Amino acid sequence: MTRDQAEELHRHLLDAAAAMRRAEAAMSGIEGDDRRALARPLAEVSFSITWDLLHTIYWRYPELAPPSTEVAAVDSE
């Protein structure tokens, strides 16, 4: 995969992740069996987009990853 291909795929996956978040929000008004039937597949797709697909791109092109939110700590005497 070239850098250009990774950037295009990255944009589409971010769009897909945002769409999944909107679908999850829309699902909040659904109850009972319908919600149970939809919840697992929706969670699996969201997980796959984030942890499988995006992280594969970030492994190959770390500069495309979002900035870390981890606070750096200095440990010195």
mmCIF file as gemmi writes it, N, C-alpha and C atoms, coordinates in Angstrom:
data_model
loop_
_atom_site.group_PDB
_atom_site.id
_atom_site.type_symbol
_atom_site.label_atom_id
_atom_site.label_alt_id
_atom_site.label_comp_id
_atom_site.label_asym_id
_atom_site.label_entity_id
_atom_site.label_seq_id
_atom_site.pdbx_PDB_ins_code
_atom_site.Cartn_x
_atom_site.Cartn_y
_atom_site.Cartn_z
_atom_site.occupancy
_atom_site.B_iso_or_equiv
_atom_site.pdbx_formal_charge
_atom_site.auth_seq_id
_atom_site.auth_asym_id
_atom_site.pdbx_PDB_model_num
ATOM 1 N N . MET Axp A 1 ? 0.862 -1.171 0 1 0 ? 1 A 1
ATOM 2 C CA . MET Axp A 1 ? 0 0 0 1 0 ? 1 A 1
ATOM 3 C C . MET Axp A 1 ? 0.906 1.23 0 1 0 ? 1 A 1
ATOM 4 N N . THR Axp A 2 ? 0.627 2.137 -0.893 1 0 ? 2 A 1
ATOM 5 C CA . THR Axp A 2 ? 1.397 3.374 -0.955 1 0 ? 2 A 1
ATOM 6 C C . THR Axp A 2 ? 0.878 4.361 0.092 1 0 ? 2 A 1
ATOM 7 N N . ARG Axp A 3 ? 1.64 5.394 0.321 1 0 ? 3 A 1
ATOM 8 C CA . ARG Axp A 3 ? 1.214 6.433 1.271 1 0 ? 3 A 1
ATOM 9 C C . ARG Axp A 3 ? -0.093 7.073 0.805 1 0 ? 3 A 1
ATOM 10 N N . ASP Axp A 4 ? -0.207 7.355 -0.491 1 0 ? 4 A 1
ATOM 11 C CA . ASP Axp A 4 ? -1.439 7.952 -1.022 1 0 ? 4 A 1
ATOM 12 C C . ASP Axp A 4 ? -2.641 7.033 -0.81 1 0 ? 4 A 1
ATOM 13 N N . GLN Axp A 5 ? -2.467 5.747 -1.04 1 0 ? 5 A 1
ATOM 14 C CA . GLN Axp A 5 ? -3.55 4.792 -0.818 1 0 ? 5 A 1
ATOM 15 C C . GLN Axp A 5 ? -3.923 4.74 0.663 1 0 ? 5 A 1
ATOM 16 N N . ALA Axp A 6 ? -2.909 4.748 1.524 1 0 ? 6 A 1
ATOM 17 C CA . ALA Axp A 6 ? -3.154 4.724 2.971 1 0 ? 6 A 1
ATOM 18 C C . ALA Axp A 6 ? -3.917 5.972 3.412 1 0 ? 6 A 1
ATOM 19 N N . GLU Axp A 7 ? -3.56 7.127 2.876 1 0 ? 7 A 1
ATOM 20 C CA . GLU Axp A 7 ? -4.256 8.362 3.238 1 0 ? 7 A 1
ATOM 21 C C . GLU Axp A 7 ? -5.719 8.319 2.805 1 0 ? 7 A 1
ATOM 22 N N . GLU Axp A 8 ? -5.97 7.819 1.598 1 0 ? 8 A 1
ATOM 23 C CA . GLU Axp A 8 ? -7.352 7.743 1.12 1 0 ? 8 A 1
ATOM 24 C C . GLU Axp A 8 ? -8.152 6.754 1.963 1 0 ? 8 A 1
ATOM 25 N N . LEU Axp A 9 ? -7.59 5.596 2.206 1 0 ? 9 A 1
ATOM 26 C CA . LEU Axp A 9 ? -8.266 4.601 3.021 1 0 ? 9 A 1
ATOM 27 C C . LEU Axp A 9 ? -8.5 5.132 4.436 1 0 ? 9 A 1
ATOM 28 N N . HIS Axp A 10 ? -7.523 5.823 4.973 1 0 ? 10 A 1
ATOM 29 C CA . HIS Axp A 10 ? -7.625 6.421 6.312 1 0 ? 10 A 1
ATOM 30 C C . HIS Axp A 10 ? -8.813 7.384 6.381 1 0 ? 10 A 1
ATOM 31 N N . ARG Axp A 11 ? -8.949 8.24 5.386 1 0 ? 11 A 1
ATOM 32 C CA . ARG Axp A 11 ? -10.079 9.187 5.345 1 0 ? 11 A 1
ATOM 33 C C . ARG Axp A 11 ? -11.413 8.445 5.336 1 0 ? 11 A 1
ATOM 34 N N . HIS Axp A 12 ? -11.508 7.415 4.518 1 0 ? 12 A 1
ATOM 35 C CA . HIS Axp A 12 ? -12.757 6.649 4.425 1 0 ? 12 A 1
ATOM 36 C C . HIS Axp A 12 ? -13.055 5.921 5.735 1 0 ? 12 A 1
ATOM 37 N N . LEU Axp A 13 ? -12.038 5.378 6.361 1 0 ? 13 A 1
ATOM 38 C CA . LEU Axp A 13 ? -12.256 4.669 7.621 1 0 ? 13 A 1
ATOM 39 C C . LEU Axp A 13 ? -12.66 5.617 8.733 1 0 ? 13 A 1
ATOM 40 N N . LEU Axp A 14 ? -12.093 6.822 8.758 1 0 ? 14 A 1
ATOM 41 C CA . LEU Axp A 14 ? -12.516 7.808 9.753 1 0 ? 14 A 1
ATOM 42 C C . LEU Axp A 14 ? -13.971 8.203 9.523 1 0 ? 14 A 1
ATOM 43 N N . ASP Axp A 15 ? -14.36 8.35 8.251 1 0 ? 15 A 1
ATOM 44 C CA . ASP Axp A 15 ? -15.765 8.631 7.932 1 0 ? 15 A 1
ATOM 45 C C . ASP Axp A 15 ? -16.665 7.482 8.389 1 0 ? 15 A 1
ATOM 46 N N . ALA Axp A 16 ? -16.219 6.252 8.16 1 0 ? 16 A 1
ATOM 47 C CA . ALA Axp A 16 ? -16.997 5.085 8.564 1 0 ? 16 A 1
ATOM 48 C C . ALA Axp A 16 ? -17.126 5.013 10.081 1 0 ? 16 A 1
ATOM 49 N N . ALA Axp A 17 ? -16.044 5.315 10.788 1 0 ? 17 A 1
ATOM 50 C CA . ALA Axp A 17 ? -16.088 5.304 12.256 1 0 ? 17 A 1
ATOM 51 C C . ALA Axp A 17 ? -17.071 6.354 12.774 1 0 ? 17 A 1
ATOM 52 N N . ALA Axp A 18 ? -17.083 7.515 12.15 1 0 ? 18 A 1
ATOM 53 C CA . ALA Axp A 18 ? -18.029 8.56 12.546 1 0 ? 18 A 1
ATOM 54 C C . ALA Axp A 18 ? -19.462 8.11 12.261 1 0 ? 18 A 1
ATOM 55 N N . ALA Axp A 19 ? -19.676 7.452 11.134 1 0 ? 19 A 1
ATOM 56 C CA . ALA Axp A 19 ? -21.006 6.949 10.802 1 0 ? 19 A 1
ATOM 57 C C . ALA Axp A 19 ? -21.448 5.882 11.804 1 0 ? 19 A 1
ATOM 58 N N . MET Axp A 20 ? -20.524 5.06 12.244 1 0 ? 20 A 1
ATOM 59 C CA . MET Axp A 20 ? -20.864 4.039 13.238 1 0 ? 20 A 1
ATOM 60 C C . MET Axp A 20 ? -21.263 4.684 14.564 1 0 ? 20 A 1
ATOM 61 N N . ARG Axp A 21 ? -20.573 5.756 14.946 1 0 ? 21 A 1
ATOM 62 C CA . ARG Axp A 21 ? -20.954 6.466 16.176 1 0 ? 21 A 1
ATOM 63 C C . ARG Axp A 21 ? -22.353 7.056 16.047 1 0 ? 21 A 1
ATOM 64 N N . ARG Axp A 22 ? -22.689 7.589 14.863 1 0 ? 22 A 1
ATOM 65 C CA . ARG Axp A 22 ? -24.039 8.114 14.645 1 0 ? 22 A 1
ATOM 66 C C . ARG Axp A 22 ? -25.072 6.991 14.701 1 0 ? 22 A 1
ATOM 67 N N . ALA Axp A 23 ? -24.734 5.837 14.14 1 0 ? 23 A 1
ATOM 68 C CA . ALA Axp A 23 ? -25.653 4.691 14.185 1 0 ? 23 A 1
ATOM 69 C C . ALA Axp A 23 ? -25.853 4.226 15.624 1 0 ? 23 A 1
ATOM 70 N N . GLU Axp A 24 ? -24.791 4.205 16.413 1 0 ? 24 A 1
ATOM 71 C CA . GLU Axp A 24 ? -24.912 3.822 17.817 1 0 ? 24 A 1
ATOM 72 C C . GLU Axp A 24 ? -25.813 4.799 18.568 1 0 ? 24 A 1
ATOM 73 N N . ALA Axp A 25 ? -25.679 6.077 18.274 1 0 ? 25 A 1
ATOM 74 C CA . ALA Axp A 25 ? -26.533 7.084 18.918 1 0 ? 25 A 1
ATOM 75 C C . ALA Axp A 25 ? -27.99 6.894 18.495 1 0 ? 25 A 1
ATOM 76 N N . ALA Axp A 26 ? -28.217 6.614 17.224 1 0 ? 26 A 1
ATOM 77 C CA . ALA Axp A 26 ? -29.581 6.412 16.734 1 0 ? 26 A 1
ATOM 78 C C . ALA Axp A 26 ? -30.197 5.169 17.357 1 0 ? 26 A 1
ATOM 79 N N . MET Axp A 27 ? -29.372 4.223 17.691 1 0 ? 27 A 1
ATOM 80 C CA . MET Axp A 27 ? -29.864 2.986 18.277 1 0 ? 27 A 1
ATOM 81 C C . MET Axp A 27 ? -30.321 3.168 19.724 1 0 ? 27 A 1
ATOM 82 N N . SER Axp A 28 ? -29.981 4.283 20.326 1 0 ? 28 A 1
ATOM 83 C CA . SER Axp A 28 ? -30.348 4.491 21.724 1 0 ? 28 A 1
ATOM 84 C C . SER Axp A 28 ? -31.863 4.52 21.928 1 0 ? 28 A 1
ATOM 85 N N . GLY Axp A 29 ? -32.604 4.833 20.893 1 0 ? 29 A 1
ATOM 86 C CA . GLY Axp A 29 ? -34.057 4.872 21.008 1 0 ? 29 A 1
ATOM 87 C C . GLY Axp A 29 ? -34.732 3.534 20.739 1 0 ? 29 A 1
ATOM 88 N N . ILE Axp A 30 ? -33.944 2.531 20.408 1 0 ? 30 A 1
ATOM 89 C CA . ILE Axp A 30 ? -34.482 1.205 20.112 1 0 ? 30 A 1
ATOM 90 C C . ILE Axp A 30 ? -34.354 0.344 21.363 1 0 ? 30 A 1
ATOM 91 N N . GLU Axp A 31 ? -35.386 -0.433 21.643 1 0 ? 31 A 1
ATOM 92 C CA . GLU Axp A 31 ? -35.354 -1.268 22.841 1 0 ? 31 A 1
ATOM 93 C C . GLU Axp A 31 ? -35.66 -2.714 22.501 1 0 ? 31 A 1
ATOM 94 N N . GLY Axp A 32 ? -35.474 -3.572 23.469 1 0 ? 32 A 1
ATOM 95 C CA . GLY Axp A 32 ? -35.887 -4.967 23.377 1 0 ? 32 A 1
ATOM 96 C C . GLY Axp A 32 ? -35.074 -5.796 22.41 1 0 ? 32 A 1
ATOM 97 N N . ASP Axp A 33 ? -35.771 -6.722 21.749 1 0 ? 33 A 1
ATOM 98 C CA . ASP Axp A 33 ? -35.119 -7.679 20.863 1 0 ? 33 A 1
ATOM 99 C C . ASP Axp A 33 ? -34.415 -7.002 19.692 1 0 ? 33 A 1
ATOM 100 N N . ASP Axp A 34 ? -35.004 -5.939 19.18 1 0 ? 34 A 1
ATOM 101 C CA . ASP Axp A 34 ? -34.374 -5.231 18.061 1 0 ? 34 A 1
ATOM 102 C C . ASP Axp A 34 ? -33.015 -4.671 18.476 1 0 ? 34 A 1
ATOM 103 N N . ARG Axp A 35 ? -32.95 -4.086 19.644 1 0 ? 35 A 1
ATOM 104 C CA . ARG Axp A 35 ? -31.676 -3.524 20.123 1 0 ? 35 A 1
ATOM 105 C C . ARG Axp A 35 ? -30.645 -4.628 20.32 1 0 ? 35 A 1
ATOM 106 N N . ARG Axp A 36 ? -31.064 -5.728 20.927 1 0 ? 36 A 1
ATOM 107 C CA . ARG Axp A 36 ? -30.137 -6.843 21.145 1 0 ? 36 A 1
ATOM 108 C C . ARG Axp A 36 ? -29.637 -7.397 19.815 1 0 ? 36 A 1
ATOM 109 N N . ALA Axp A 37 ? -30.5 -7.458 18.828 1 0 ? 37 A 1
ATOM 110 C CA . ALA Axp A 37 ? -30.114 -7.985 17.514 1 0 ? 37 A 1
ATOM 111 C C . ALA Axp A 37 ? -29.124 -7.074 16.8 1 0 ? 37 A 1
ATOM 112 N N . LEU Axp A 38 ? -29.223 -5.789 17.035 1 0 ? 38 A 1
ATOM 113 C CA . LEU Axp A 38 ? -28.357 -4.823 16.35 1 0 ? 38 A 1
ATOM 114 C C . LEU Axp A 38 ? -27.073 -4.511 17.106 1 0 ? 38 A 1
ATOM 115 N N . ALA Axp A 39 ? -27.102 -4.591 18.41 1 0 ? 39 A 1
ATOM 116 C CA . ALA Axp A 39 ? -25.982 -4.116 19.23 1 0 ? 39 A 1
ATOM 117 C C . ALA Axp A 39 ? -24.681 -4.857 18.942 1 0 ? 39 A 1
ATOM 118 N N . ARG Axp A 40 ? -24.718 -6.166 18.932 1 0 ? 40 A 1
ATOM 119 C CA . ARG Axp A 40 ? -23.479 -6.931 18.742 1 0 ? 40 A 1
ATOM 120 C C . ARG Axp A 40 ? -22.854 -6.692 17.371 1 0 ? 40 A 1
ATOM 121 N N . PRO Axp A 41 ? -23.601 -6.821 16.27 1 0 ? 41 A 1
ATOM 122 C CA . PRO Axp A 41 ? -22.972 -6.579 14.96 1 0 ? 41 A 1
ATOM 123 C C . PRO Axp A 41 ? -22.425 -5.151 14.831 1 0 ? 41 A 1
ATOM 124 N N . LEU Axp A 42 ? -23.138 -4.2 15.379 1 0 ? 42 A 1
ATOM 125 C CA . LEU Axp A 42 ? -22.677 -2.818 15.327 1 0 ? 42 A 1
ATOM 126 C C . LEU Axp A 42 ? -21.372 -2.651 16.095 1 0 ? 42 A 1
ATOM 127 N N . ALA Axp A 43 ? -21.299 -3.244 17.275 1 0 ? 43 A 1
ATOM 128 C CA . ALA Axp A 43 ? -20.077 -3.174 18.077 1 0 ? 43 A 1
ATOM 129 C C . ALA Axp A 43 ? -18.923 -3.878 17.379 1 0 ? 43 A 1
ATOM 130 N N . GLU Axp A 44 ? -19.185 -5.003 16.737 1 0 ? 44 A 1
ATOM 131 C CA . GLU Axp A 44 ? -18.129 -5.735 16.036 1 0 ? 44 A 1
ATOM 132 C C . GLU Axp A 44 ? -17.565 -4.928 14.87 1 0 ? 44 A 1
ATOM 133 N N . VAL Axp A 45 ? -18.434 -4.276 14.125 1 0 ? 45 A 1
ATOM 134 C CA . VAL Axp A 45 ? -17.975 -3.458 12.999 1 0 ? 45 A 1
ATOM 135 C C . VAL Axp A 45 ? -17.169 -2.266 13.513 1 0 ? 45 A 1
ATOM 136 N N . SER Axp A 46 ? -17.658 -1.604 14.542 1 0 ? 46 A 1
ATOM 137 C CA . SER Axp A 46 ? -16.944 -0.463 15.117 1 0 ? 46 A 1
ATOM 138 C C . SER Axp A 46 ? -15.568 -0.88 15.615 1 0 ? 46 A 1
ATOM 139 N N . PHE Axp A 47 ? -15.512 -2.014 16.314 1 0 ? 47 A 1
ATOM 140 C CA . PHE Axp A 47 ? -14.243 -2.524 16.833 1 0 ? 47 A 1
ATOM 141 C C . PHE Axp A 47 ? -13.28 -2.822 15.687 1 0 ? 47 A 1
ATOM 142 N N . SER Axp A 48 ? -13.783 -3.461 14.645 1 0 ? 48 A 1
ATOM 143 C CA . SER Axp A 48 ? -12.936 -3.817 13.511 1 0 ? 48 A 1
ATOM 144 C C . SER Axp A 48 ? -12.375 -2.586 12.803 1 0 ? 48 A 1
ATOM 145 N N . ILE Axp A 49 ? -13.209 -1.574 12.631 1 0 ? 49 A 1
ATOM 146 C CA . ILE Axp A 49 ? -12.732 -0.34 11.992 1 0 ? 49 A 1
ATOM 147 C C . ILE Axp A 49 ? -11.608 0.274 12.811 1 0 ? 49 A 1
ATOM 148 N N . THR Axp A 50 ? -11.826 0.376 14.12 1 0 ? 50 A 1
ATOM 149 C CA . THR Axp A 50 ? -10.855 1.049 14.979 1 0 ? 50 A 1
ATOM 150 C C . THR Axp A 50 ? -9.618 0.209 15.233 1 0 ? 50 A 1
ATOM 151 N N . TRP Axp A 51 ? -9.797 -1.004 15.686 1 0 ? 51 A 1
ATOM 152 C CA . TRP Axp A 51 ? -8.654 -1.79 16.17 1 0 ? 51 A 1
ATOM 153 C C . TRP Axp A 51 ? -8.001 -2.647 15.107 1 0 ? 51 A 1
ATOM 154 N N . ASP Axp A 52 ? -8.702 -3.029 14.082 1 0 ? 52 A 1
ATOM 155 C CA . ASP Axp A 52 ? -8.089 -3.838 13.037 1 0 ? 52 A 1
ATOM 156 C C . ASP Axp A 52 ? -7.607 -2.968 11.879 1 0 ? 52 A 1
ATOM 157 N N . LEU Axp A 53 ? -8.514 -2.242 11.282 1 0 ? 53 A 1
ATOM 158 C CA . LEU Axp A 53 ? -8.184 -1.513 10.065 1 0 ? 53 A 1
ATOM 159 C C . LEU Axp A 53 ? -7.333 -0.269 10.318 1 0 ? 53 A 1
ATOM 160 N N . LEU Axp A 54 ? -7.804 0.617 11.181 1 0 ? 54 A 1
ATOM 161 C CA . LEU Axp A 54 ? -7.04 1.851 11.424 1 0 ? 54 A 1
ATOM 162 C C . LEU Axp A 54 ? -5.675 1.552 12.043 1 0 ? 54 A 1
ATOM 163 N N . HIS Axp A 55 ? -5.615 0.624 12.973 1 0 ? 55 A 1
ATOM 164 C CA . HIS Axp A 55 ? -4.329 0.326 13.606 1 0 ? 55 A 1
ATOM 165 C C . HIS Axp A 55 ? -3.358 -0.345 12.642 1 0 ? 55 A 1
ATOM 166 N N . THR Axp A 56 ? -3.869 -1.054 11.653 1 0 ? 56 A 1
ATOM 167 C CA . THR Axp A 56 ? -2.992 -1.601 10.615 1 0 ? 56 A 1
ATOM 168 C C . THR Axp A 56 ? -2.36 -0.467 9.819 1 0 ? 56 A 1
ATOM 169 N N . ILE Axp A 57 ? -3.159 0.535 9.484 1 0 ? 57 A 1
ATOM 170 C CA . ILE Axp A 57 ? -2.616 1.702 8.775 1 0 ? 57 A 1
ATOM 171 C C . ILE Axp A 57 ? -1.612 2.432 9.661 1 0 ? 57 A 1
ATOM 172 N N . TYR Axp A 58 ? -1.923 2.604 10.947 1 0 ? 58 A 1
ATOM 173 C CA . TYR Axp A 58 ? -1.033 3.328 11.849 1 0 ? 58 A 1
ATOM 174 C C . TYR Axp A 58 ? 0.278 2.579 12.068 1 0 ? 58 A 1
ATOM 175 N N . TRP Axp A 59 ? 0.228 1.256 12.024 1 0 ? 59 A 1
ATOM 176 C CA . TRP Axp A 59 ? 1.453 0.471 12.156 1 0 ? 59 A 1
ATOM 177 C C . TRP Axp A 59 ? 2.367 0.73 10.965 1 0 ? 59 A 1
ATOM 178 N N . ARG Axp A 60 ? 1.781 0.788 9.775 1 0 ? 60 A 1
ATOM 179 C CA . ARG Axp A 60 ? 2.566 0.992 8.55 1 0 ? 60 A 1
ATOM 180 C C . ARG Axp A 60 ? 2.943 2.458 8.347 1 0 ? 60 A 1
ATOM 181 N N . TYR Axp A 61 ? 2.054 3.356 8.697 1 0 ? 61 A 1
ATOM 182 C CA . TYR Axp A 61 ? 2.27 4.804 8.54 1 0 ? 61 A 1
ATOM 183 C C . TYR Axp A 61 ? 1.953 5.499 9.859 1 0 ? 61 A 1
ATOM 184 N N . PRO Axp A 62 ? 2.845 5.438 10.836 1 0 ? 62 A 1
ATOM 185 C CA . PRO Axp A 62 ? 2.563 6.003 12.16 1 0 ? 62 A 1
ATOM 186 C C . PRO Axp A 62 ? 2.27 7.504 12.139 1 0 ? 62 A 1
ATOM 187 N N . GLU Axp A 63 ? 2.731 8.194 11.144 1 0 ? 63 A 1
ATOM 188 C CA . GLU Axp A 63 ? 2.479 9.633 11.073 1 0 ? 63 A 1
ATOM 189 C C . GLU Axp A 63 ? 1.004 9.955 10.806 1 0 ? 63 A 1
ATOM 190 N N . LEU Axp A 64 ? 0.226 8.977 10.366 1 0 ? 64 A 1
ATOM 191 C CA . LEU Axp A 64 ? -1.204 9.195 10.148 1 0 ? 64 A 1
ATOM 192 C C . LEU Axp A 64 ? -2.015 9.038 11.433 1 0 ? 64 A 1
ATOM 193 N N . ALA Axp A 65 ? -1.408 8.45 12.454 1 0 ? 65 A 1
ATOM 194 C CA . ALA Axp A 65 ? -2.11 8.234 13.722 1 0 ? 65 A 1
ATOM 195 C C . ALA Axp A 65 ? -2.391 9.568 14.4 1 0 ? 65 A 1
ATOM 196 N N . PRO Axp A 66 ? -3.501 9.645 15.13 1 0 ? 66 A 1
ATOM 197 C CA . PRO Axp A 66 ? -3.795 10.888 15.858 1 0 ? 66 A 1
ATOM 198 C C . PRO Axp A 66 ? -2.745 11.112 16.943 1 0 ? 66 A 1
ATOM 199 N N . PRO Axp A 67 ? -2.55 12.353 17.33 1 0 ? 67 A 1
ATOM 200 C CA . PRO Axp A 67 ? -1.567 12.629 18.38 1 0 ? 67 A 1
ATOM 201 C C . PRO Axp A 67 ? -1.958 11.922 19.679 1 0 ? 67 A 1
ATOM 202 N N . SER Axp A 68 ? -0.967 11.523 20.414 1 0 ? 68 A 1
ATOM 203 C CA . SER Axp A 68 ? -1.21 10.838 21.679 1 0 ? 68 A 1
ATOM 204 C C . SER Axp A 68 ? -1.828 11.792 22.688 1 0 ? 68 A 1
ATOM 205 N N . THR Axp A 69 ? -2.762 11.263 23.477 1 0 ? 69 A 1
ATOM 206 C CA . THR Axp A 69 ? -3.361 12.063 24.546 1 0 ? 69 A 1
ATOM 207 C C . THR Axp A 69 ? -2.683 11.762 25.87 1 0 ? 69 A 1
ATOM 208 N N . GLU Axp A 70 ? -1.673 10.888 25.82 1 0 ? 70 A 1
ATOM 209 C CA . GLU Axp A 70 ? -0.94 10.531 27.027 1 0 ? 70 A 1
ATOM 210 C C . GLU Axp A 70 ? -0.062 11.7 27.473 1 0 ? 70 A 1
ATOM 211 N N . VAL Axp A 71 ? -0.111 12.001 28.74 1 0 ? 71 A 1
ATOM 212 C CA . VAL Axp A 71 ? 0.682 13.093 29.287 1 0 ? 71 A 1
ATOM 213 C C . VAL Axp A 71 ? 2.064 12.561 29.636 1 0 ? 71 A 1
ATOM 214 N N . ALA Axp A 72 ? 3.073 13.19 29.108 1 0 ? 72 A 1
ATOM 215 C CA . ALA Axp A 72 ? 4.449 12.76 29.378 1 0 ? 72 A 1
ATOM 216 C C . ALA Axp A 72 ? 4.815 13.135 30.822 1 0 ? 72 A 1
ATOM 217 N N . ALA Axp A 73 ? 5.462 12.214 31.474 1 0 ? 73 A 1
ATOM 218 C CA . ALA Axp A 73 ? 5.897 12.455 32.845 1 0 ? 73 A 1
ATOM 219 C C . ALA Axp A 73 ? 7.412 12.405 32.901 1 0 ? 73 A 1
ATOM 220 N N . VAL Axp A 74 ? 7.983 13.34 33.624 1 0 ? 74 A 1
ATOM 221 C CA . VAL Axp A 74 ? 9.419 13.377 33.81 1 0 ? 74 A 1
ATOM 222 C C . VAL Axp A 74 ? 9.718 12.83 35.19 1 0 ? 74 A 1
ATOM 223 N N . ASP Axp A 75 ? 10.599 11.839 35.21 1 0 ? 75 A 1
ATOM 224 C CA . ASP Axp A 75 ? 10.972 11.227 36.489 1 0 ? 75 A 1
ATOM 225 C C . ASP Axp A 75 ? 12.464 11.475 36.697 1 0 ? 75 A 1
ATOM 226 N N . SER Axp A 76 ? 12.754 12.514 37.441 1 0 ? 76 A 1
ATOM 227 C CA . SER Axp A 76 ? 14.165 12.822 37.696 1 0 ? 76 A 1
ATOM 228 C C . SER Axp A 76 ? 14.308 13.246 39.151 1 0 ? 76 A 1
ATOM 229 N N . GLU Axp A 77 ? 15.521 13.19 39.604 1 0 ? 77 A 1
ATOM 230 C CA . GLU Axp A 77 ? 15.792 13.542 40.994 1 0 ? 77 A 1
ATOM 231 C C . GLU Axp A 77 ? 16.148 15.007 41.099 1 0 ? 77 A 1
